[in-house]
Amino acid sequence: MQKLLITTACLASLLIAGCSSTRFPFVHRIDIQQGNVITQDMVDKLKPGMDKKQVRFVMGTPLLQDPFHENRWDYVYTNQPGHGKPTRKHVVLYFKNNQLAKITGDLRPQPQAAGAKGSRQTTVVVPPQKHEQPGIFTRIWRGITYEGHPESGGGDTDAD
């Protein structure tokens, strides 16, 4: 009896330990975001010669601000989705005489086209809307309640 109990306990502990390292697809895992959100639009707004207040307005407070290197600001953003690969962005800003001198890291300012200076054009495409034929129960209900008839002032007519 003791051998059976010990064997069962050992097998149960092995099964439980094995489950902890396996990622089941139906188990919910939260997304973990840390640091400053950094986008390409934010980095594109940075221009050499901006003072620290202007940079802080555009980028926010730096995640790392070393007291021994006051002229270097580090912006780090990591995103660990519950089911997926982690992403990491790192941007380092260097200042000289309290003005932005250099940008390094994963995102760099992109040059804008000469004609598109400050203006972005957006095209909105609206797909045609299909008018669906009402079902049999809807037509019966409308017939009983006189809903949808032009004489009753109902809003929805089938005359389209």
C-alpha positions in Angstrom: 0.0 0.0 0.0 2.8 2.4 0.8 4.6 1.7 -2.5 1.4 2.5 -4.4 1.0 5.7 -2.4 4.6 6.8 -3.0 4.4 5.9 -6.7 1.2 7.9 -7.1 2.6 10.9 -5.3 5.7 10.9 -7.5 3.7 10.6 -10.7 1.4 13.4 -9.6 4.3 15.7 -8.8 6.0 15.0 -12.2 2.7 15.8 -14.0 2.2 19.0 -12.1 5.8 20.1 -12.6 5.5 19.3 -16.3 2.4 21.5 -16.7 4.1 24.6 -15.4 6.5 24.9 -18.3 3.9 24.2 -21.0 2.0 27.1 -22.5 -1.5 26.1 -23.1 -3.3 28.0 -25.9 -6.5 28.4 -24.0 -4.9 30.0 -20.9 -5.2 33.8 -20.8 -1.9 35.6 -20.4 -1.9 39.4 -20.0 0.1 41.8 -22.2 2.9 43.6 -20.3 4.0 47.0 -21.4 6.9 48.8 -19.7 8.6 52.1 -20.3 7.7 55.0 -22.5 5.6 54.4 -25.6 7.8 55.4 -28.5 6.3 55.9 -32.0 7.9 56.9 -35.3 5.7 60.1 -35.4 7.2 61.2 -32.0 10.7 60.7 -33.2 9.9 62.5 -36.5 9.0 65.6 -34.5 12.5 65.9 -33.0 14.8 68.4 -34.6 18.4 69.2 -33.8 18.6 72.3 -31.7 15.5 71.7 -29.6 15.9 72.4 -26.0 15.2 69.9 -23.2 11.8 71.2 -22.4 10.7 70.9 -26.0 12.0 67.3 -26.2 10.3 66.4 -23.0 7.0 67.8 -24.4 7.3 65.6 -27.5 8.7 62.4 -26.0 7.7 62.6 -22.3 10.0 62.1 -19.3 12.9 59.8 -20.1 12.9 56.4 -18.6 16.7 56.6 -17.8 18.3 59.8 -16.8 21.7 59.2 -15.5 23.0 61.8 -13.0 26.5 61.2 -14.2 25.6 61.7 -17.9 23.1 64.6 -17.8 23.4 65.1 -21.5 22.0 61.6 -22.3 18.4 60.6 -22.1 17.3 57.0 -22.7 13.8 56.1 -23.8 13.0 52.4 -23.6 9.7 50.6 -24.4 9.1 46.9 -24.1 5.9 45.0 -24.9 5.5 41.4 -24.0 2.2 40.1 -25.5 0.5 37.3 -23.7 0.8 35.0 -26.7 3.5 36.3 -29.0 7.0 37.6 -29.4 8.2 40.5 -27.3 9.1 43.8 -28.9 11.6 46.3 -27.7 12.4 49.9 -28.8 15.2 52.0 -27.5 16.0 55.6 -28.4 18.9 57.6 -27.0 19.0 61.4 -27.2 22.2 63.3 -26.7 22.3 67.0 -25.8 25.0 69.6 -26.1 24.6 73.0 -24.3 21.0 71.9 -23.4 20.1 71.5 -27.1 19.4 68.2 -28.9 22.5 67.2 -30.8 22.2 63.5 -31.7 19.6 60.7 -31.9 20.5 57.0 -31.9 18.7 53.8 -31.3 16.0 51.7 -33.0 13.9 54.7 -34.4 15.4 57.6 -36.3 13.8 60.7 -37.8 12.6 60.0 -41.3 13.0 62.7 -43.9 9.7 64.2 -45.1 9.0 64.7 -48.8 9.4 68.3 -49.9 5.8 68.6 -51.1 4.3 67.0 -48.0 5.7 69.5 -45.5 3.3 69.4 -42.5 0.4 68.2 -44.6 -0.9 64.7 -44.7 -3.6 63.6 -47.1 -6.0 61.0 -46.0 -8.2 59.1 -48.4 -11.4 57.6 -47.0 -13.1 54.8 -49.1 -16.7 54.1 -48.1 -17.8 50.7 -49.5 -21.2 50.6 -51.1 -23.9 49.5 -48.6 -26.1 46.6 -49.6 -29.8 46.8 -48.9 -30.8 43.5 -47.5 -34.3 42.1 -48.1 -36.1 41.8 -44.8 -36.9 38.2 -43.7 -40.4 36.6 -43.6 -40.9 37.3 -39.9 -39.9 41.0 -40.3 -42.4 41.4 -43.2 -45.2 39.7 -41.3 -44.5 42.0 -38.2 -44.5 45.0 -40.4 -47.8 43.9 -42.0 -49.4 43.4 -38.6 -48.2 46.7 -37.1 -48.4 48.8 -40.3 -44.7 49.7 -39.7 -42.9 50.8 -42.8 -46.0 51.9 -44.8 -45.9 55.4 -46.3 -49.4 56.2 -44.9 -48.5 55.4 -41.3 -45.4 57.5 -41.4 -43.1 54.6 -40.7 -39.5 55.4 -41.4 -38.3 52.3 -43.2 -39.9 51.6 -46.6 -39.2 48.7 -49.0 -39.6 51.0 -52.0 -35.9 51.6 -52.3 
